[in-house]
Amino acid sequence: MNKILIANRGEIAVRIIRACKEMNIKTVAVYSEADKDALHTRLADEAVCIGPAQSGKSYLNIKNIIEAANIKGADSIHPGFGFLSENSQFAKICEESNIKFIGPKSNVIELLGNKSNAKELMKKAGVPVIPGSEGKVNNAEEAVKIAEKIGYPVMLKAAAGGGGKGIRIANNKKQIETNFGIVQQEARNSFNDDEIYIEKFVKNPRHVEIQILADEFGNVIHLGERDCSIQRNHQKVIEETPSTAVDDKLRNKMGEAAVKAAKVAGYTSCGTVEFLVDSEKNFYFMEMNTRIQVEHPITEMRTGIDIVKKQIKIAGGERLDIKQKEVEFRGHSIECRINAENPSKKFMPSPGTITGLNLPGGNGIRIDTAIYEGYTIPPYYDSMIAKIIVHGSNRNEAVAKMKRALEELVIEGVETNRDFLFEIIRSADFIRGTFDTSFIEKNFNF
């Protein structure tokens, strides 16, 4: 690869550009009119405006992105996460345009993007799955029949869903009848696909995911687990590795299942297999994310493996240069997502100009961000503006480093969730590692 266009913005665009520079690969940034002063446009070798502020007219505008790649002579496109990263049509158009899509093949994205189809594939492969419908559920009456068979509570979920959208929990027949149409409408609005499926709701689970790498020669390895159980409205807030809920035996079983999942899907690139783990250490396949994850840095900190570079090399046709037995896991790593939002006002986004900034530093601390003093956060995109990642020799040291990092962090001019994150990591349940996905709901009144 000689020149990569990054079809994204913010900290992930900066992250990819830095990896490319270290690999001596030229980069092209794309930006909306609202992002003309964004850091990623300054760091890239070239930058192209692809449309107005609205995502649908810029970062989701496939035609403009492909044209930008052609004009600038980019032979590859890295989609980052969000936006078009899991859009099979975008990947297919890249393939047809002789532009390398840095990710899995379009047919694999399409296969795994439909959550109900992915679940059926995993079931056939022997990967544990949550009991539920055999594919699409057509109406509320059908959903009720399935729920009465597998037992309440159940979850109504958008088949093309992600990011916590298109999900409702139902504890009885009436709630299914009330919520079925709502979930369909949310799915239609968010994903342009109103297909719904139903599955058993696992009470108070841990959300644990396995990072995998797979090349085009059938080699697949996993890089251990990440615990993403600290969530608000199904959106991850804090992630860590290793998980306090996973022992060596369970880690090996989940890793083997994730590798099996990637192989049965014909997967290449980096990816993440997400599982729910119940109180008895049973684990169930939830979905497979066909892209780089927001929380990938904690795995990089713990293993020393640069996942973005591996992803680029795999797309370039290289074999994985590391075997499973060579993956080394060292210490403990935690990530906090810094969002421009106001927790006291129901996490209302807080765009605006950063008038003062101090980012923490020191041994074992990494900051992934695209903000700078004087930067104006636009109101059109996700509110995440930075990630603080720490690494310690053990969990206690990592927690202590995160406390110190949050104390040092100063962002003036906009509201952030810093104090909310500080409350979480100081809480007794977090320190003990005895939390689950209901942690925020149980401990904070928002």
PEKA-V116968 format. One record per residue. SS is DSSP state (H for helix, E for strand, - for the rest). PHI is phi in whole degrees, 0 to 359 (none if undefined). Layout:
BEGIN
<<SS PHI> <SS PHI>>
END
This chain:
BEGIN
<<- none> <- 252> <E 211> <E 247> <E 269> <E 261> <- 272> <- 197> <- 215> <H 64> <H 295> <H 289> <H 296> <H 298> <H 301> <H 290> <H 301> <H 296> <H 297> <H 297> <H 300> <H 291> <- 264> <- 60> <- 249> <E 291> <E 231> <E 238> <E 267> <E 247> <E 208> <E 273> <H 300> <H 284> <H 249> <- 298> <- 255> <- 291> <H 298> <H 295> <H 288> <H 277> <H 278> <- 289> <- 292> <E 219> <E 217> <E 228> <E 283> <E 245> <E 147> <- 294> <- 300> <- 300> <H 304> <H 297> <H 257> <- 223> <- 290> <- 252> <- 271> <H 301> <H 302> <H 294> <H 292> <H 296> <H 297> <H 298> <H 297> <H 293> <H 298> <H 269> <- 71> <- 283> <- 266> <E 214> <E 229> <E 255> <- 272> <- 64> <- 235> <- 72> <- 46> <- 262> <- 297> <- 242> <- 267> <H 296> <H 294> <H 297> <H 299> <H 294> <H 296> <H 300> <H 301> <H 291> <- 267> <- 61> <- 246> <E 288> <E 272> <- 276> <- 169> <- 290> <- 295> <H 300> <H 291> <H 287> <H 299> <H 296> <H 299> <H 277> <H 290> <- 272> <H 299> <H 289> <H 294> <H 298> <H 297> <H 295> <H 298> <H 294> <H 299> <H 294> <H 276> <- 86> <- 276> <- 301> <E 233> <- 287> <- 304> <E 181> <- 287> <- 271> <- 88> <- 294> <E 252> <- 275> <- 202> <H 296> <H 298> <H 295> <H 296> <H 297> <H 300> <H 293> <H 299> <H 290> <H 280> <H 268> <- 94> <- 279> <- 283> <E 230> <E 242> <E 267> <E 226> <E 290> <E 297> <E 262> <E 286> <E 170> <- 67> <- 79> <E 266> <E 72> <E 224> <E 219> <E 265> <E 235> <- 259> <- 198> <H 301> <H 299> <H 292> <H 296> <H 297> <H 287> <H 267> <H 302> <H 295> <H 295> <H 295> <H 302> <H 294> <H 298> <H 296> <H 295> <H 290> <H 272> <H 233> <- 56> <- 204> <- 263> <- 291> <E 238> <E 229> <E 230> <E 214> <E 299> <- 273> <- 275> <- 288> <- 46> <- 275> <E 262> <E 259> <E 236> <E 239> <E 245> <E 277> <E 236> <E 231> <E 219> <- 264> <- 274> <- 247> <- 86> <- 273> <E 227> <E 229> <E 243> <E 247> <E 85> <E 253> <E 231> <E 264> <E 242> <E 285> <E 281> <E 225> <E 230> <- 54> <- 67> <E 257> <E 291> <E 242> <E 227> <E 231> <E 211> <E 214> <- 282> <- 277> <- 288> <- 263> <- 244> <- 263> <H 300> <H 297> <H 293> <H 300> <H 295> <H 295> <H 292> <H 297> <H 296> <H 295> <H 294> <H 296> <H 298> <H 299> <H 295> <H 293> <H 293> <- 273> <- 67> <- 280> <- 227> <E 96> <E 273> <E 193> <E 225> <E 258> <E 260> <E 233> <E 255> <E 241> <- 272> <- 294> <- 259> <- 66> <- 279> <E 235> <E 224> <E 298> <E 248> <E 191> <E 238> <E 269> <- 264> <- 198> <- 291> <- 262> <- 306> <- 269> <H 301> <H 299> <H 293> <H 291> <H 297> <H 295> <H 277> <H 257> <- 77> <- 262> <- 277> <H 293> <H 295> <H 297> <H 299> <H 299> <H 293> <H 295> <H 298> <H 298> <- 278> <- 91> <- 276> <- 281> <- 300> <- 260> <- 221> <- 262> <H 305> <H 291> <H 269> <- 287> <- 252> <- 253> <- 233> <- 66> <E 220> <E 226> <E 227> <E 235> <E 246> <E 270> <E 266> <E 245> <- 276> <E 203> <E 246> <H 301> <H 287> <H 241> <- 57> <- 60> <E 299> <E 304> <- 231> <- 290> <E 150> <E 265> <- 281> <- 264> <E 208> <E 210> <E 224> <- 263> <- 292> <- 210> <- 111> <- 300> <- 80> <E 238> <E 233> <E 242> <E 255> <E 201> <- 234> <- 269> <- 205> <- 297> <- 97> <- 287> <E 257> <E 285> <- 285> <- 272> <- 263> <- 234> <- 304> <- 278> <E 291> <E 241> <E 195> <E 228> <E 259> <E 239> <E 236> <E 223> <E 228> <- 291> <- 209> <H 295> <H 300> <H 292> <H 296> <H 298> <H 298> <H 293> <H 294> <H 302> <H 296> <H 295> <H 294> <H 296> <H 284> <- 294> <E 230> <E 230> <E 255> <- 106> <- 222> <- 280> <- 224> <- 267> <H 305> <H 295> <H 297> <H 297> <H 297> <H 298> <H 298> <H 287> <H 271> <- 289> <H 298> <H 296> <H 292> <H 299> <H 284> <- 76> <- 252> <- 269> <- 217> <- 292> <- 266> <H 306> <H 295> <H 301> <H 282> <H 256> <- 230> <- 258> <- 245>>
END
